[in-house]
Amino acid sequence: METYILSFRAPLRTLLQRQQIFDKLHLEFPQIGLISIDMDDKQFVMNIEASERIENDIQSSLLSYGYRLAFVNAKTKNNLNPKIKTA
């Protein structure tokens, strides 16, 4: 099973209310994992770890709560530990 890192651009308001957003997302999407907000080129980027591509659902859900996000990209996350050698 692949894991995705879904990245969204978010305004400062999102950063200031991140705990409320994290709680709402975890209630609505139990399949998501780690959520982080980082500063990238003077803009905030919210990264969400998910087991499937649900970026449209996340955007729709947060928009219904009054939060605007812009989907940037989705990357697959390598689930293997780099310290473990495979044959």
C-alpha positions in Angstrom: 0.0 0.0 0.0 1.4 3.4 -1.0 1.3 6.4 1.3 1.0 9.9 -0.1 2.1 13.3 1.1 -0.5 15.7 -0.1 0.7 19.3 -0.1 -1.6 22.4 0.0 -0.8 26.1 0.1 -2.5 27.8 3.0 -2.9 31.4 4.2 -1.7 32.6 7.6 -5.2 32.1 9.0 -4.7 28.4 8.5 -1.5 28.4 10.5 -3.1 30.3 13.4 -6.0 27.9 13.6 -4.1 24.7 12.8 -5.2 22.7 15.9 -8.9 23.2 15.0 -8.1 22.2 11.4 -6.1 19.1 12.5 -9.0 18.0 14.8 -11.6 18.4 12.1 -9.6 16.6 9.5 -8.8 13.7 11.8 -12.5 13.3 12.7 -13.6 13.3 9.1 -10.7 11.4 7.6 -9.4 8.8 10.0 -7.1 7.4 7.3 -4.9 10.4 7.4 -1.7 10.5 9.4 0.8 13.2 10.2 -0.2 16.8 9.4 2.4 19.5 9.4 2.5 23.2 8.3 5.8 24.5 7.0 7.0 27.9 5.7 8.1 27.7 2.1 9.0 30.8 0.1 7.1 33.1 2.4 4.0 31.0 2.0 2.6 28.3 4.3 2.4 24.7 3.1 0.2 22.1 4.8 1.5 18.6 4.3 -0.9 15.7 5.0 0.0 12.0 5.0 -2.7 9.9 3.6 -3.2 6.3 2.5 -5.0 7.4 -0.7 -5.4 10.5 -2.9 -8.2 12.4 -1.1 -7.0 16.0 -1.9 -10.4 17.0 -3.4 -12.3 15.7 -0.4 -9.9 17.5 2.0 -10.3 20.8 0.1 -14.1 20.4 0.0 -14.3 19.6 3.7 -12.1 22.5 4.8 -13.9 24.9 2.4 -17.2 24.0 4.1 -15.6 25.1 7.4 -14.5 28.4 5.8 -10.8 27.5 5.2 -9.3 28.0 1.8 -6.5 25.7 0.6 -4.8 25.4 -2.8 -3.7 21.8 -3.7 -0.1 21.9 -4.8 1.0 18.3 -5.4 1.0 14.7 -4.2 4.1 12.6 -3.7 4.4 9.0 -2.8 6.3 8.3 0.4 8.7 5.4 0.6 7.6 3.2 3.5 11.0 1.5 3.8 13.4 2.5 6.5 16.6 3.6 4.7 18.7 1.9 7.4 17.3 -1.5 6.6 19.1 -3.3 3.7 17.1 -5.6 1.5 18.4 -8.4 -0.6 
